[in-house]
């Protein structure tokens, strides 16, 4: 028999919520599981998140708002778990030369990306200067009444 933490009524062990007041009977266990889930979520350990949320679902009634919330979180965790990139098994690498090659390739790709971003930044700066130059010339060419207020007040 479990005693309700809210009203004190004794209830069968298999009951999830108090029949008298509706309080969740396993709330301390739920709080501990949910805290562990939050830690696993921060660590992006989606397999652990899925397991913990399934345990939480078993401790709340199906028609409760908590069940809906846990179910929603579970769907998200399952999605994230299924879309995780699979890391290569290091034991299957043929030699340390393969590892150096992949690291060298990664470094080269990194350098190319840095150069590409530098070119984009430079072009962005050039475009901004050109735009400001054109708008300044346009503002001087148009009569001040075109803008609604004299340019000296802007």
C-alpha positions as CSV (number, residue, x, y, z in Angstrom):
1,X,0.0,0.0,0.0
2,X,1.2,3.5,-0.9
3,X,0.1,6.6,1.1
4,X,-0.9,9.7,-0.9
5,X,1.6,12.5,-0.2
6,X,-1.2,15.1,-0.4
7,X,-4.2,13.7,1.5
8,X,-2.7,10.7,3.3
9,X,-5.1,8.1,1.9
10,X,-3.8,4.6,1.5
11,X,-3.9,3.3,-2.1
12,X,-2.9,0.1,-3.9
13,X,0.7,-0.1,-5.1
14,X,-0.3,-0.4,-8.8
15,X,-2.3,2.9,-8.6
16,X,-0.5,5.9,-10.2
17,X,-2.7,8.7,-8.9
18,X,-4.7,9.1,-5.7
19,X,-8.4,8.4,-6.2
20,X,-9.3,10.9,-3.6
21,X,-7.3,14.0,-4.6
22,X,-5.7,13.1,-7.9
23,X,-2.1,13.6,-6.7
24,X,0.7,11.6,-8.4
25,X,1.7,8.8,-6.0
26,X,5.2,8.4,-7.3
27,X,6.2,12.0,-7.6
28,X,9.5,11.7,-5.6
29,X,10.6,9.0,-8.0
30,X,9.4,11.0,-11.0
31,X,11.4,14.1,-9.8
32,X,14.5,12.0,-9.4
33,X,14.0,10.4,-12.9
34,X,13.3,13.8,-14.5
35,X,16.4,15.4,-12.9
36,X,18.5,12.5,-14.3
37,X,16.8,13.0,-17.7
38,X,17.7,16.7,-17.7
39,X,21.3,15.8,-17.0
40,X,21.3,13.3,-19.9
41,X,19.6,15.8,-22.2
42,X,22.3,18.4,-21.5
43,X,24.9,15.7,-22.3
44,X,23.0,14.8,-25.4
45,X,22.8,11.2,-24.3
46,X,19.6,10.5,-26.3
47,X,19.6,6.8,-25.6
48,X,19.5,7.4,-21.9
49,X,16.9,10.1,-22.3
50,X,14.6,7.7,-24.1
51,X,15.0,5.1,-21.4
52,X,14.4,7.6,-18.6
53,X,11.3,9.1,-20.2
54,X,9.8,5.6,-20.8
55,X,10.3,5.0,-17.0
56,X,8.5,8.3,-16.3
57,X,5.6,7.4,-18.6
58,X,5.1,4.2,-16.5
59,X,4.6,6.3,-13.3
60,X,1.9,8.6,-14.5
61,X,-1.7,7.9,-15.6
62,X,-2.3,7.9,-19.4
63,X,-4.9,10.6,-19.3
64,X,-2.8,13.1,-17.3
65,X,-1.1,16.2,-18.6
66,X,2.2,14.8,-17.3
67,X,1.8,11.8,-19.5
68,X,1.3,14.0,-22.5
69,X,4.4,16.1,-21.7
70,X,6.6,13.0,-21.2
71,X,5.2,11.5,-24.4
72,X,6.1,14.7,-26.3
73,X,9.6,14.8,-24.8
74,X,10.0,11.1,-25.7
75,X,9.1,11.7,-29.3
76,X,11.7,14.4,-29.5
77,X,14.4,12.3,-27.8
78,X,13.7,9.3,-30.1
79,X,14.0,11.6,-33.1
80,X,17.3,13.0,-31.9
81,X,18.5,9.5,-31.0
82,X,17.7,8.2,-34.5
83,X,19.4,11.1,-36.2
84,X,22.7,11.0,-34.4
85,X,25.7,10.6,-36.6
86,X,27.4,7.3,-36.1
87,X,31.0,7.6,-35.0
88,X,33.5,5.4,-36.6
89,X,34.8,2.4,-34.6
90,X,38.4,3.1,-33.9
91,X,39.3,-0.6,-33.6
92,X,38.4,-0.9,-37.3
93,X,40.9,1.6,-38.5
94,X,43.6,-0.2,-40.5
95,X,46.6,1.8,-39.2
96,X,47.6,5.0,-37.6
97,X,48.4,6.3,-41.1
98,X,44.7,6.3,-41.9
99,X,44.0,8.4,-38.8
100,X,46.8,10.9,-39.8
101,X,45.4,11.1,-43.3
102,X,41.9,11.9,-42.1
103,X,43.2,14.5,-39.7
104,X,45.2,16.1,-42.5
105,X,42.2,16.1,-44.7
106,X,40.1,17.7,-42.0
107,X,42.8,20.4,-41.5
108,X,42.9,21.2,-45.2
109,X,39.1,21.5,-45.4
110,X,39.2,23.8,-42.4
111,X,41.8,26.0,-44.1
112,X,39.6,26.2,-47.3
113,X,36.6,27.1,-45.2
114,X,38.5,29.9,-43.5
115,X,39.6,31.3,-46.9
116,X,36.1,31.1,-48.2
117,X,34.7,33.0,-45.2
118,X,37.4,35.6,-45.6
119,X,36.4,36.2,-49.2
120,X,32.7,36.5,-48.2
121,X,33.6,39.0,-45.5
122,X,35.7,41.1,-47.9
123,X,32.9,41.0,-50.6
124,X,30.3,42.0,-47.9
125,X,32.4,45.0,-46.9
126,X,32.8,46.1,-50.6
127,X,29.1,45.7,-51.3
128,X,28.2,47.8,-48.2
129,X,30.6,50.6,-49.2
130,X,29.1,50.6,-52.8
131,X,25.6,50.6,-51.5
132,X,26.3,53.6,-49.2
133,X,28.0,55.4,-52.0
134,X,25.0,54.9,-54.3
135,X,22.5,56.0,-51.7
136,X,24.5,59.1,-50.9
137,X,24.7,60.1,-54.5
138,X,21.0,59.4,-55.0
139,X,20.1,61.5,-51.9
140,X,22.1,64.4,-53.3
141,X,20.5,64.1,-56.8
142,X,16.9,64.1,-55.5
143,X,15.2,67.2,-54.2
144,X,14.8,67.3,-50.5
145,X,11.0,67.4,-50.9
146,X,11.2,63.9,-52.3
147,X,12.1,62.6,-48.8
148,X,9.4,64.5,-47.0
149,X,11.8,66.3,-44.7
150,X,14.9,68.4,-45.5
151,X,18.0,66.2,-45.5
152,X,19.7,68.5,-43.0
153,X,17.2,67.3,-40.3
154,X,17.9,63.6,-40.9
